[in-house]
Amino acid sequence: MKSKASAPGKVILFGEHFVVYGIKSILCSINKRVTVTAEKTNERKISINSEIGTLVLDPDESITKINSPLKPFYYLANKALKDQNEGLKIQIESEIPLGAGLGSSSACCVAGAAAIFKVFGEISKEKILELAIEAEKTIYQNTSGADCTVSTYGGLMEYDKNNGFRKIEDEPNFQLIIVNSNIKHSTETMVSKVKEFENKNKEKFHELSNLESKLVNDVLKLIKENKIEEIGEKLNLNQKFLEEIGISNEQLETMIKIGQKSSYGAKITGSGGGGCIFALTNNSNLEYTLKEFTNKEYECFAAKIDFKGLNTF
């Protein structure tokens, strides 16, 4: 018995870092995917293979003793094999750049949960999401679950700590150019840096949080009206806020300036310090913006909103 599932990566359009302090964020799944194939085996082993390595272990190992980025897959496989006298062979293929803030780990967990558990019978999206978040917590203990949620359901989503997520039903007609700085960064370090800024600048941070909250609410209306140029202006404003809280740097800002000149707007996506930026385009300026980055030899690609989310086959 074999099953296959794929799930999309994501971009944070608005609200990163401020979301930690109760402000809404807006996320968007993109048409770059992780595909996971799971197959029952007669040998009671868990075998996981991907471009970043291989992990072969017996079931029932302690998850805390496993030091591998493939640990979430082992967690899911081990859970699925409880009371089963079989093993699992798992193959992972990804179109999403790793460690770039594009939700590759969440997409892995969602596609992994779907493929692995579907080998043993039907499973709902709600249950897959629950399992995916559990698996992601084996690497990121404090995950909000937002990335796994947008990967499961696709499209656009607003998220805040108090109310969880809400699917945005509108389908705006924009595309993104995603540009990888190839600068290694740590989400944990950047979150700590913002906390330090907040501790030292309470009043300023409170003011920026209020401005961010208003900006996100304005954007939700603009998405409904498909006003791409105005959304781009809000991206540029959001970038200024991120620069003020200290998660930007000269290399990222050089890339962002190229995006802001050639597209409707550009900003960091994710924790900052490195990773990716994105520029907002549509058919009128997509090729031009892409060319501006490729001419300067940046690693980049065009992405559309993925409205499908998790796909099992």
Backbone bond lengths (Angstrom), bond angles and torsions (degrees), N, CA, C in turn:
res aa  C-N    CA-C-N  psi(-1)  N-CA   C-N-CA  omega(-1)  CA-C   N-CA-C  phi
1 M - - - 1.476 - - 1.531 109.15 -
2 K 1.350 115.28 130.03 1.470 121.06 -178.14 1.521 108.63 -131.03
3 S 1.324 116.87 144.40 1.479 119.35 172.97 1.519 109.20 -140.78
4 K 1.329 114.17 157.64 1.461 121.04 -174.41 1.524 108.94 -135.90
5 A 1.324 116.65 143.95 1.475 120.58 176.43 1.516 109.07 -148.09
6 S 1.323 116.15 149.23 1.467 119.60 174.09 1.523 109.38 -134.12
7 A 1.329 115.03 149.53 1.468 121.25 -178.27 1.528 109.11 -141.85
8 P 1.337 116.94 146.56 1.471 120.13 -175.44 1.522 114.10 -85.40
9 G 1.335 114.41 156.85 1.458 121.16 169.73 1.512 110.00 -77.93
10 K 1.327 116.45 -171.68 1.458 119.30 -175.89 1.529 111.68 -149.74
11 V 1.320 113.94 162.83 1.462 122.53 171.22 1.531 106.96 -128.01
12 I 1.320 116.61 139.64 1.471 119.47 169.76 1.524 106.21 -87.07
13 L 1.322 116.31 114.69 1.469 120.08 -178.82 1.530 111.08 -77.91
14 F 1.318 116.05 -44.58 1.475 121.60 -177.53 1.520 109.98 -144.95
15 G 1.335 115.86 148.30 1.463 120.53 165.55 1.507 117.93 97.37
16 E 1.370 119.03 2.00 1.456 117.45 179.89 1.530 110.23 -59.33
17 H 1.291 116.67 151.79 1.468 127.44 -175.52 1.527 112.46 69.11
18 F 1.323 117.96 -48.98 1.467 119.59 179.18 1.529 110.58 -64.43
19 V 1.335 116.44 -25.68 1.469 121.22 179.83 1.534 110.88 -61.31
20 V 1.338 116.78 -30.05 1.474 121.89 178.29 1.534 110.19 -62.41
21 Y 1.328 115.78 -26.72 1.473 121.37 -176.23 1.533 112.05 -103.77
22 G 1.339 115.99 19.95 1.466 120.35 171.86 1.509 116.17 94.31
23 I 1.351 117.73 4.05 1.474 120.96 178.52 1.537 108.84 -87.20
24 K 1.331 116.23 147.86 1.474 120.53 178.54 1.525 111.05 -65.88
25 S 1.335 115.30 146.63 1.467 119.97 168.81 1.528 108.04 -120.94
26 I 1.332 115.70 159.55 1.462 121.37 176.27 1.520 107.82 -120.59
27 L 1.330 116.08 123.88 1.452 122.23 -179.93 1.522 109.96 -115.23
28 C 1.322 114.78 158.81 1.462 120.24 -177.26 1.525 108.39 -144.17
29 S 1.333 117.87 127.02 1.466 118.70 176.38 1.530 108.48 -81.19
30 I 1.334 115.77 148.39 1.468 121.05 -175.60 1.531 110.56 -120.74
31 N 1.321 115.93 158.78 1.467 120.20 -174.12 1.535 112.80 -84.40
32 K 1.320 114.87 46.13 1.466 122.83 167.24 1.521 105.63 -120.65
33 R 1.350 117.08 129.83 1.464 119.51 -165.79 1.521 114.31 -127.33
34 V 1.335 112.58 158.63 1.462 121.52 166.56 1.524 106.70 -106.56
35 T 1.331 116.91 132.81 1.469 121.28 176.42 1.523 109.14 -117.47
36 V 1.323 115.87 129.71 1.474 121.76 -179.02 1.527 108.83 -121.28
37 T 1.329 115.60 130.83 1.468 122.13 174.51 1.523 108.04 -112.78
38 A 1.320 116.95 129.71 1.475 121.91 178.14 1.521 109.38 -122.19
39 E 1.316 115.19 139.54 1.465 120.63 -176.57 1.522 110.00 -141.47
40 K 1.323 116.39 134.44 1.476 120.74 175.19 1.525 109.79 -68.45
41 T 1.340 115.70 144.51 1.466 120.53 174.16 1.528 108.95 -129.22
42 N 1.310 115.83 156.88 1.480 120.06 179.13 1.532 111.66 -72.82
43 E 1.350 115.53 -32.54 1.468 119.41 179.69 1.527 109.62 -77.87
44 R 1.321 117.33 132.30 1.468 120.55 -177.37 1.538 110.36 -80.12
45 K 1.327 113.87 73.54 1.470 122.89 178.65 1.518 108.48 -134.75
46 I 1.324 115.67 154.06 1.469 120.45 171.29 1.525 106.37 -109.15
47 S 1.331 115.40 115.93 1.464 121.21 -178.03 1.526 108.98 -118.76
48 I 1.334 116.13 121.07 1.472 121.34 -175.87 1.522 108.38 -123.02
49 N 1.325 116.44 129.64 1.459 120.35 -178.17 1.526 110.98 -131.33
50 S 1.333 116.27 134.40 1.470 121.07 177.45 1.515 108.77 -153.72
51 E 1.338 116.43 175.54 1.474 120.12 -179.80 1.530 111.87 -67.79
52 I 1.348 116.92 -17.71 1.476 118.05 179.72 1.527 112.34 -95.46
53 G 1.343 116.76 3.99 1.453 118.54 177.27 1.515 113.41 141.03
54 T 1.331 114.15 -176.08 1.462 122.13 -177.40 1.527 109.16 -130.41
55 L 1.330 115.72 146.41 1.471 121.05 176.17 1.532 107.35 -137.12
56 V 1.328 116.18 121.78 1.471 120.80 177.34 1.526 107.97 -126.92
57 L 1.331 115.58 117.65 1.464 120.50 -176.93 1.523 110.75 -143.01
58 D 1.333 115.51 157.04 1.458 120.31 169.50 1.525 108.60 -71.94
59 P 1.327 118.23 153.86 1.465 120.09 171.76 1.539 110.71 -62.50
60 D 1.326 114.48 164.74 1.475 123.62 174.23 1.526 115.31 68.92
61 E 1.336 117.12 20.77 1.471 119.81 170.53 1.529 108.31 -74.95
62 S 1.342 115.96 153.86 1.473 119.50 177.41 1.526 109.44 -71.81
63 I 1.318 116.57 124.46 1.476 121.47 -176.79 1.533 111.47 -62.83
64 T 1.334 116.70 -30.74 1.475 120.32 -177.86 1.529 111.97 -70.36
65 K 1.326 116.67 -18.81 1.473 119.77 -178.84 1.528 112.48 -92.52
66 I 1.323 116.74 -3.67 1.474 120.01 -177.93 1.528 108.89 -91.00
67 N 1.332 115.40 118.81 1.459 120.38 179.78 1.529 108.81 -109.30
68 S 1.330 114.96 82.46 1.468 119.78 -177.69 1.529 109.04 -156.47
69 P 1.351 117.11 142.32 1.469 118.84 175.76 1.530 112.36 -65.10
70 L 1.351 116.41 -12.37 1.471 121.07 179.09 1.534 112.10 -88.12
71 K 1.314 115.89 4.85 1.468 121.97 -178.27 1.534 114.54 -53.02
72 P 1.359 119.99 -40.96 1.474 119.25 179.13 1.532 113.02 -58.76
73 F 1.344 116.16 -35.62 1.471 119.84 179.34 1.528 110.66 -68.25
74 Y 1.337 115.11 -39.15 1.470 118.54 177.23 1.529 109.73 -63.29
75 Y 1.336 115.93 -43.24 1.473 120.37 179.59 1.535 110.20 -56.58
76 L 1.322 116.54 -47.72 1.476 121.33 -178.29 1.527 111.51 -66.24
77 A 1.329 116.08 -44.80 1.465 120.08 -178.90 1.530 110.90 -63.60
78 N 1.317 115.91 -42.83 1.466 120.79 -179.28 1.528 110.94 -62.93
79 K 1.340 115.16 -39.13 1.473 119.90 178.79 1.542 110.30 -67.29
80 A 1.316 115.74 -41.11 1.470 120.35 -178.64 1.532 111.71 -67.87
81 L 1.340 116.88 -30.58 1.465 121.16 -176.40 1.530 114.21 -85.57
82 K 1.323 116.05 -1.96 1.473 119.05 178.87 1.530 109.12 -56.05
83 D 1.318 116.46 128.89 1.476 123.55 -178.70 1.538 113.35 68.05
84 Q 1.336 117.06 12.57 1.484 119.96 176.71 1.527 108.69 -108.58
85 N 1.295 116.83 143.63 1.465 120.35 178.83 1.533 110.55 -103.12
86 E 1.338 115.68 46.48 1.464 122.14 -176.88 1.521 109.22 -137.73
87 G 1.320 115.93 177.42 1.452 121.27 174.96 1.522 110.20 -121.73
88 L 1.341 115.76 -179.76 1.467 120.44 179.55 1.520 110.08 -137.26
89 K 1.332 114.24 139.02 1.464 121.56 173.19 1.522 106.38 -113.88
90 I 1.327 116.44 126.32 1.477 121.16 -173.80 1.529 109.38 -124.92
91 Q 1.327 116.03 129.26 1.464 122.29 178.36 1.523 108.90 -118.32
92 I 1.356 117.06 131.64 1.469 121.68 -177.49 1.525 109.71 -119.34
93 E 1.327 115.87 130.26 1.471 121.61 175.19 1.523 107.50 -127.67
94 S 1.338 116.28 133.54 1.470 119.18 -175.63 1.521 112.81 -132.31
95 E 1.347 114.50 139.08 1.477 121.35 172.99 1.527 110.01 -100.28
96 I 1.334 117.13 -2.12 1.467 121.31 -172.68 1.526 109.92 -97.11
97 P 1.345 118.09 125.35 1.471 119.01 176.78 1.531 110.57 -57.65
98 L 1.335 115.93 138.07 1.467 120.78 -177.95 1.522 111.56 -79.99
99 G 1.320 115.80 147.16 1.463 121.56 173.49 1.507 114.36 61.41
100 A 1.328 116.66 26.34 1.470 120.13 -175.68 1.528 112.26 -111.90
101 G 1.325 117.37 8.14 1.469 120.53 179.64 1.511 113.44 77.35
102 L 1.349 116.85 22.46 1.468 120.90 -177.68 1.532 112.06 -107.94
103 G 1.316 115.82 18.24 1.474 119.84 171.64 1.512 114.99 74.12
104 S 1.348 117.61 28.37 1.474 118.45 -178.77 1.525 111.36 -64.28
105 S 1.338 117.82 -39.27 1.473 119.37 -178.14 1.527 111.16 -67.20
106 S 1.329 117.13 -38.50 1.469 120.43 178.56 1.527 111.10 -67.06
107 A 1.329 116.05 -43.40 1.474 119.94 178.33 1.529 110.06 -62.13
108 C 1.341 116.58 -38.24 1.473 121.01 176.03 1.524 111.10 -60.39
109 C 1.330 115.61 -45.03 1.471 120.38 -177.71 1.527 111.30 -66.15
110 V 1.327 116.83 -40.24 1.473 121.06 -179.66 1.532 110.30 -68.19
111 A 1.338 116.13 -51.11 1.476 119.45 -179.82 1.530 110.52 -64.94
112 G 1.331 115.99 -36.79 1.466 120.71 178.75 1.517 112.12 -64.06
113 A 1.326 116.43 -47.85 1.475 120.52 179.63 1.524 110.61 -60.21
114 A 1.339 116.62 -43.09 1.468 120.82 -178.09 1.525 111.19 -65.89
115 A 1.348 117.30 -48.95 1.468 120.85 -176.70 1.526 111.49 -66.32
116 I 1.322 116.36 -45.03 1.467 120.57 -175.15 1.530 111.62 -66.84
117 F 1.312 117.30 -47.02 1.469 119.39 -175.43 1.528 112.30 -77.55
118 K 1.345 116.50 -24.24 1.468 119.44 179.12 1.534 111.52 -70.38
119 V 1.329 116.74 -21.06 1.464 120.86 174.75 1.539 110.37 -59.06
120 F 1.339 115.72 -30.73 1.470 120.80 -175.14 1.530 113.46 -102.88
121 G 1.337 117.35 5.88 1.471 119.50 178.16 1.512 112.41 139.72
122 E 1.326 116.25 177.44 1.466 121.20 -178.59 1.535 110.30 -69.01
123 I 1.337 115.56 148.33 1.466 120.94 -179.55 1.525 108.60 -148.11
124 S 1.322 117.14 139.73 1.475 121.28 -176.98 1.526 110.92 -79.10
125 K 1.335 115.18 159.28 1.473 120.51 176.18 1.521 110.66 -61.00
126 E 1.335 116.11 -37.63 1.470 120.81 -178.88 1.532 110.20 -61.09
127 K 1.330 116.18 -43.63 1.474 120.87 -179.81 1.525 110.65 -69.62
128 I 1.344 116.68 -38.57 1.470 120.46 177.26 1.527 109.92 -60.03
129 L 1.328 116.40 -44.65 1.463 120.51 179.45 1.530 111.15 -61.01
130 E 1.310 116.34 -44.79 1.473 121.13 179.12 1.537 110.64 -58.34
131 L 1.338 116.46 -45.71 1.468 121.49 179.33 1.532 111.69 -66.28
132 A 1.341 116.25 -39.04 1.468 121.04 -179.50 1.526 110.86 -63.12
133 I 1.333 116.39 -42.36 1.474 119.91 179.34 1.530 110.19 -65.65
134 E 1.326 116.65 -41.61 1.486 120.97 175.66 1.529 109.82 -56.53
135 A 1.332 116.23 -46.51 1.471 121.17 -178.14 1.522 110.87 -64.84
136 E 1.344 116.32 -41.90 1.473 119.44 -179.40 1.526 111.16 -63.63
137 K 1.311 116.33 -30.39 1.479 120.20 179.86 1.519 112.59 -67.67
138 T 1.343 117.48 -15.12 1.469 118.84 174.96 1.528 111.34 -71.19
139 I 1.354 116.27 -17.99 1.477 119.85 175.40 1.524 111.42 -110.11
140 Y 1.348 116.32 -44.84 1.474 121.13 -178.94 1.524 108.42 -117.75
141 Q 1.315 115.41 94.18 1.465 121.19 -173.51 1.533 112.50 -56.65
142 N 1.350 116.25 -36.08 1.470 119.77 -174.40 1.524 113.38 -99.08
143 T 1.315 117.72 23.87 1.474 119.15 -179.65 1.531 110.85 -57.85
144 S 1.326 115.89 139.93 1.468 120.35 179.04 1.530 111.23 -78.84
145 G 1.334 115.97 -21.09 1.463 119.87 -175.20 1.512 113.26 89.00
146 A 1.333 116.71 -5.14 1.474 120.24 -177.27 1.530 111.59 -63.85
147 D 1.338 117.13 -43.41 1.471 120.33 -178.48 1.529 111.00 -63.13
148 C 1.337 116.23 -44.47 1.472 119.65 178.54 1.529 110.52 -62.85
149 T 1.325 116.51 -35.82 1.471 120.62 -177.87 1.523 111.07 -66.76
150 V 1.338 117.11 -47.61 1.473 119.18 -178.77 1.532 110.33 -69.49
151 S 1.322 117.33 -30.00 1.462 120.64 176.49 1.534 111.14 -68.38
152 T 1.321 116.78 -36.16 1.472 121.49 -179.98 1.523 111.67 -71.20
153 Y 1.335 116.45 -45.83 1.476 119.83 -171.24 1.530 114.05 -99.20
154 G 1.344 117.54 -16.52 1.465 120.48 177.52 1.516 113.47 74.18
155 G 1.335 116.02 177.21 1.460 122.10 177.43 1.514 113.26 72.96
156 L 1.327 114.50 -149.12 1.466 120.92 178.72 1.522 109.59 -108.26
157 M 1.330 115.18 153.49 1.451 120.24 -175.28 1.517 109.20 -148.99
158 E 1.333 115.65 139.78 1.473 117.69 168.85 1.528 107.77 -102.95
159 Y 1.322 114.49 144.87 1.463 118.61 -176.23 1.523 109.73 -140.15
160 D 1.325 116.32 135.89 1.470 118.90 165.41 1.521 109.73 -142.95
161 K 1.336 114.78 157.71 1.468 121.36 -172.06 1.524 113.43 -59.38
162 N 1.319 115.94 -34.57 1.468 119.24 -174.63 1.527 113.33 -82.31
163 N 1.341 116.52 -35.94 1.465 119.99 -173.88 1.525 114.23 -110.29
164 G 1.336 116.65 -1.02 1.464 119.06 -179.42 1.518 111.83 73.23
165 F 1.339 115.90 -143.13 1.460 117.74 -174.54 1.525 111.75 -109.99
166 R 1.342 114.08 155.84 1.463 121.18 172.72 1.517 107.80 -139.12
167 K 1.317 115.77 125.30 1.474 120.32 179.17 1.527 108.86 -67.79
168 I 1.323 116.39 133.72 1.464 121.59 173.97 1.530 106.42 -91.21
169 E 1.313 116.57 116.55 1.475 120.19 -172.44 1.529 112.88 -79.03
170 D 1.340 116.96 -17.20 1.470 120.01 -179.48 1.528 110.14 -67.89
171 E 1.350 115.36 150.88 1.466 120.17 -179.99 1.528 109.44 -124.86
172 P 1.334 117.34 78.73 1.468 120.65 -177.62 1.523 111.64 -65.15
173 N 1.319 115.47 152.41 1.455 121.41 -174.38 1.531 110.41 -98.51
174 F 1.334 116.31 70.20 1.465 118.36 175.52 1.529 110.39 -130.43
175 Q 1.332 114.19 163.04 1.465 121.17 175.18 1.523 108.27 -128.74
176 L 1.312 115.50 162.12 1.460 120.68 -178.96 1.525 109.57 -120.37
177 I 1.330 115.20 143.24 1.462 120.17 165.67 1.526 104.79 -103.87
178 I 1.326 116.34 117.86 1.467 120.76 -178.56 1.521 108.23 -102.68
179 V 1.325 115.69 128.11 1.462 121.61 -174.09 1.521 109.05 -122.07
180 N 1.319 115.87 125.76 1.470 121.35 -176.74 1.527 109.86 -95.35
181 S 1.324 115.96 123.97 1.472 120.23 178.95 1.527 111.30 -75.41
182 N 1.358 115.45 -19.23 1.471 121.89 -173.59 1.525 112.59 57.44
183 I 1.340 115.84 23.43 1.464 120.22 172.93 1.523 107.23 -94.09
184 K 1.322 116.93 123.28 1.465 120.21 178.24 1.522 109.07 -68.00
185 H 1.311 115.54 141.19 1.465 119.80 -179.27 1.516 109.14 -148.62
186 S 1.333 114.23 160.02 1.468 120.29 178.99 1.517 108.96 -119.35
187 T 1.335 115.80 121.74 1.466 120.57 178.40 1.526 110.28 -57.38
188 E 1.332 115.33 -43.15 1.475 120.73 -178.69 1.530 111.17 -58.75
189 T 1.336 115.99 -44.40 1.474 121.06 179.92 1.519 110.57 -63.01
190 M 1.338 116.98 -43.17 1.465 120.41 -177.83 1.537 111.57 -68.83
191 V 1.335 116.54 -37.64 1.477 120.30 177.00 1.535 109.83 -63.22
192 S 1.334 116.39 -40.93 1.480 121.24 177.88 1.526 110.87 -64.67
193 K 1.326 116.12 -37.34 1.471 121.13 179.82 1.533 110.61 -63.96
194 V 1.329 115.81 -41.57 1.473 120.26 178.63 1.532 110.01 -67.40
195 K 1.321 116.78 -38.74 1.474 121.18 178.15 1.524 110.36 -61.11
196 E 1.319 115.34 -41.15 1.472 120.98 178.35 1.532 110.17 -63.50
197 F 1.334 115.77 -43.19 1.478 120.05 177.32 1.527 109.74 -59.98
198 E 1.333 116.27 -45.48 1.479 121.43 -178.78 1.531 111.01 -62.08
199 N 1.341 117.06 -40.55 1.473 120.86 179.12 1.523 112.58 -64.38
200 K 1.326 115.83 -37.50 1.474 120.56 -176.26 1.521 113.21 -86.50
201 N 1.350 116.26 -19.55 1.482 120.36 -174.01 1.529 110.73 -134.72
202 K 1.325 115.92 57.89 1.477 121.34 -173.32 1.528 112.00 -53.26
203 E 1.319 115.90 -49.63 1.468 120.57 -175.24 1.536 111.15 -64.71
204 K 1.338 115.17 -46.09 1.467 120.50 -178.53 1.529 110.07 -63.99
205 F 1.335 116.51 -42.17 1.458 119.87 -178.58 1.529 110.85 -66.50
206 H 1.325 116.13 -38.35 1.476 120.66 177.55 1.534 109.98 -62.03
207 E 1.335 115.23 -41.45 1.474 120.67 179.31 1.543 110.28 -64.52
208 L 1.330 116.29 -44.96 1.465 120.56 179.51 1.530 111.65 -64.42
209 S 1.335 116.15 -37.69 1.475 120.24 178.61 1.525 110.68 -63.08
210 N 1.324 116.37 -42.08 1.473 120.57 178.02 1.528 111.19 -64.22
211 L 1.330 115.75 -40.96 1.465 120.08 178.73 1.530 110.86 -65.26
212 E 1.347 115.72 -40.12 1.465 120.44 178.93 1.528 111.10 -64.80
213 S 1.335 115.85 -40.49 1.467 120.84 -179.80 1.531 110.64 -62.17
214 K 1.341 115.41 -44.13 1.476 120.16 178.83 1.533 109.81 -64.78
215 L 1.347 115.99 -42.08 1.463 121.24 -178.79 1.542 110.50 -60.07
216 V 1.333 117.08 -46.41 1.469 121.12 -178.48 1.530 110.62 -62.66
217 N 1.332 116.78 -42.66 1.476 119.80 178.14 1.527 111.90 -63.77
218 D 1.338 116.31 -37.52 1.476 120.58 176.01 1.537 110.24 -63.80
219 V 1.333 116.27 -42.28 1.466 121.38 -178.71 1.523 111.10 -63.13
220 L 1.322 117.58 -39.20 1.471 120.89 179.60 1.534 110.68 -58.53
221 K 1.340 116.47 -36.94 1.480 120.56 176.72 1.530 110.40 -70.53
222 L 1.342 116.03 -40.79 1.465 120.59 -178.83 1.527 111.79 -66.07
223 I 1.334 116.66 -34.94 1.472 120.94 176.77 1.524 109.40 -63.01
224 K 1.330 115.47 -44.46 1.478 121.14 179.05 1.530 110.74 -57.51
225 E 1.348 115.43 -37.58 1.473 120.96 -176.89 1.531 112.33 -91.85
226 N 1.357 117.21 -0.07 1.464 122.72 179.92 1.535 112.59 56.33
227 K 1.332 117.06 39.76 1.462 122.08 -178.46 1.532 109.47 -92.55
228 I 1.322 114.58 85.42 1.470 121.37 -170.98 1.530 111.86 -64.66
229 E 1.333 117.09 -44.37 1.474 119.50 -177.55 1.521 111.31 -61.04
230 E 1.336 116.36 -42.19 1.467 120.11 -179.80 1.522 111.62 -68.81
231 I 1.337 116.67 -35.08 1.482 120.04 175.80 1.536 108.96 -62.89
232 G 1.339 115.80 -40.00 1.472 120.69 177.50 1.518 112.19 -59.64
233 E 1.344 116.27 -41.12 1.477 120.00 178.17 1.534 110.58 -62.41
234 K 1.317 115.97 -38.06 1.481 120.67 179.01 1.535 110.69 -67.77
235 L 1.349 117.08 -35.32 1.468 120.21 175.87 1.524 110.44 -59.61
236 N 1.329 115.60 -45.66 1.467 120.00 -179.07 1.527 111.33 -62.89
237 L 1.323 115.88 -37.62 1.464 120.13 178.01 1.529 110.48 -67.92
238 N 1.332 116.22 -43.41 1.470 120.90 178.12 1.536 110.56 -59.02
239 Q 1.337 115.95 -38.91 1.466 120.03 178.37 1.535 110.98 -59.99
240 K 1.325 116.52 -39.85 1.479 119.89 178.64 1.523 110.75 -60.49
241 F 1.332 116.34 -40.82 1.473 120.11 178.75 1.535 110.20 -62.70
242 L 1.338 115.97 -41.42 1.472 120.51 -179.10 1.528 110.68 -66.21
243 E 1.336 116.16 -35.65 1.467 119.78 176.20 1.530 110.32 -65.02
244 E 1.335 116.03 -39.26 1.470 120.10 -179.30 1.521 112.58 -64.90
245 I 1.345 117.53 -34.97 1.468 118.84 -179.12 1.535 112.11 -86.85
246 G 1.331 116.49 1.13 1.462 120.17 166.80 1.513 117.50 89.39
247 I 1.358 117.99 23.93 1.473 117.40 -178.92 1.531 112.22 -104.15
248 S 1.331 116.03 4.73 1.461 119.71 179.69 1.527 109.41 -99.76
249 N 1.309 116.75 176.10 1.467 121.48 172.64 1.526 108.37 -157.44
250 E 1.319 115.47 175.58 1.471 121.10 -173.17 1.533 112.47 -60.87
251 Q 1.343 116.14 -41.63 1.469 119.23 -178.27 1.538 111.51 -65.56
252 L 1.331 116.05 -42.66 1.467 119.73 178.63 1.527 110.24 -64.89
253 E 1.324 115.94 -40.90 1.477 119.86 -177.71 1.530 112.16 -68.31
254 T 1.323 117.28 -31.21 1.475 120.60 174.66 1.531 109.34 -61.73
255 M 1.337 115.71 -44.79 1.468 120.99 178.99 1.533 110.58 -65.22
256 I 1.327 115.85 -42.97 1.468 120.98 -177.67 1.527 111.03 -63.03
257 K 1.345 116.84 -38.67 1.473 120.19 178.93 1.531 110.95 -62.05
258 I 1.333 116.25 -39.48 1.472 119.60 177.32 1.526 109.03 -60.63
259 G 1.336 116.12 -46.14 1.467 121.51 179.91 1.514 112.85 -63.59
260 Q 1.320 116.15 -41.24 1.466 119.54 -177.44 1.530 111.45 -69.48
261 K 1.328 117.59 -29.87 1.474 120.93 178.42 1.527 112.07 -77.68
262 S 1.341 116.56 -32.58 1.472 119.43 -171.64 1.529 113.94 -100.44
263 S 1.342 117.43 -16.69 1.470 120.73 -176.38 1.529 109.31 -125.39
264 Y 1.331 116.28 -164.96 1.477 120.12 178.93 1.523 112.60 -81.10
265 G 1.333 117.17 -21.75 1.456 121.20 -179.23 1.512 109.94 173.94
266 A 1.336 116.06 159.26 1.464 119.50 -179.32 1.519 110.15 -151.81
267 K 1.328 115.41 151.63 1.467 120.93 178.32 1.524 110.49 -162.06
268 I 1.323 114.09 171.03 1.469 122.06 170.59 1.517 108.38 -64.94
269 T 1.322 117.17 149.63 1.460 120.51 166.42 1.522 108.01 -124.69
270 G 1.328 116.54 132.61 1.465 119.74 179.70 1.511 112.19 95.58
271 S 1.331 115.96 -153.46 1.469 119.82 -168.54 1.521 114.25 -77.23
272 G 1.337 117.69 -18.17 1.454 119.86 179.12 1.521 112.25 85.71
273 G 1.357 115.00 -175.22 1.457 120.30 -177.66 1.520 112.51 79.73
274 G 1.330 116.17 -19.01 1.460 124.08 -178.03 1.513 107.68 177.63
275 G 1.326 117.29 -147.79 1.467 119.44 178.61 1.509 111.77 68.00
276 C 1.330 116.60 -139.57 1.471 121.03 -170.94 1.519 113.81 -113.80
277 I 1.326 113.89 157.56 1.462 122.37 164.44 1.526 105.57 -119.84
278 F 1.330 116.82 166.87 1.469 117.99 173.96 1.518 109.50 -140.73
279 A 1.324 114.39 154.49 1.460 121.94 176.36 1.525 108.24 -118.98
280 L 1.333 116.20 142.37 1.470 122.75 -176.98 1.526 109.87 -93.82
281 T 1.334 116.21 124.84 1.466 120.63 -177.89 1.527 110.65 -137.57
282 N 1.326 114.66 172.25 1.473 120.87 163.20 1.527 106.27 -138.26
283 N 1.310 118.06 -165.85 1.469 119.79 -174.82 1.525 113.67 -61.57
284 S 1.338 116.59 -23.03 1.467 119.35 -176.21 1.533 113.17 -73.69
285 N 1.334 117.80 -27.64 1.474 118.63 -176.68 1.537 113.77 -132.59
286 L 1.315 116.79 9.54 1.470 120.96 -178.30 1.530 111.85 -59.13
287 E 1.334 116.90 -54.68 1.470 120.98 -175.47 1.526 111.21 -65.03
288 Y 1.335 115.91 -39.65 1.464 120.27 -179.73 1.531 110.54 -62.52
289 T 1.332 116.47 -45.68 1.468 121.03 -179.02 1.525 110.53 -64.22
290 L 1.325 116.27 -43.70 1.467 121.43 179.04 1.533 110.01 -58.99
291 K 1.332 115.49 -43.08 1.473 121.39 -179.23 1.528 111.66 -64.00
292 E 1.334 116.32 -39.75 1.467 120.88 179.55 1.534 111.36 -58.58
293 F 1.335 116.13 -38.57 1.470 119.91 179.24 1.528 112.16 -79.13
294 T 1.337 117.01 -42.00 1.475 119.11 -178.17 1.530 110.87 -68.00
295 N 1.330 117.67 -33.41 1.462 121.14 177.27 1.524 111.86 -61.13
296 K 1.334 115.45 -28.85 1.474 120.22 179.22 1.529 110.67 -98.16
297 E 1.345 115.09 13.05 1.470 123.47 173.48 1.532 114.20 62.75
298 Y 1.320 115.36 33.64 1.466 118.99 172.33 1.531 109.54 -84.28
299 E 1.321 115.56 146.46 1.470 121.19 175.29 1.530 107.47 -79.01
300 C 1.322 117.11 114.96 1.471 119.00 -174.88 1.523 110.98 -150.77
301 F 1.329 115.18 163.42 1.469 120.09 176.51 1.526 108.98 -156.03
302 A 1.324 114.97 157.63 1.468 120.81 176.71 1.524 108.64 -89.62
303 A 1.318 116.01 144.02 1.474 120.41 178.66 1.518 109.73 -138.79
304 K 1.332 114.24 143.37 1.464 120.72 173.95 1.522 108.40 -105.39
305 I 1.334 115.83 164.57 1.466 119.61 173.09 1.524 107.68 -69.27
306 D 1.330 115.93 132.81 1.467 120.85 175.26 1.528 107.81 -93.79
307 F 1.321 116.72 110.93 1.465 119.91 -177.57 1.539 112.67 -90.68
308 K 1.329 116.66 -5.12 1.461 119.30 -175.06 1.528 113.33 -85.70
309 G 1.354 116.67 -40.79 1.458 119.75 -174.61 1.512 111.34 74.58
310 L 1.318 116.55 -146.15 1.458 122.21 -177.34 1.528 111.54 -59.95
311 N 1.328 114.92 135.25 1.457 121.22 177.51 1.524 108.69 -129.25
312 T 1.331 117.39 125.33 1.465 120.39 176.79 1.528 109.55 -114.92
313 F 1.332 116.37 140.71 1.464 119.55 -177.69 1.518 109.90 -155.69
